[in-house]
Amino acid sequence: VTCSAFGVVLVRYENRQVYLDVRQTEVQRDRLNEEWGKLQLESATWSLHSLVALEARRELEMLPPPPGDIVVVRLEASR
């Protein structure tokens, strides 16, 4: 009887440990899925920018200005 009781306690303990491992894995999976979604969105954003730049060059013959022609305008903070 003592051995059976000890066996039941051991099995319950092992079940709890496995359950905790499963929960931790699910939490990690959810975090990774969220990060994957953000990375996919970022990738789509960058590819869209590249596509627009490519089309601007090809269809409209637009090029970035030479560095000497770039003027930086700084706005003063309103008081």
Secondary structure, DSSP 8 states (H G I E B T S, - for coil): -HHHHHHHHHHHHHHHHHHHHHHHHHHHHHHHHHHHHHHHHHHHHHHHHHHHHHHHHHHH------GGG----------
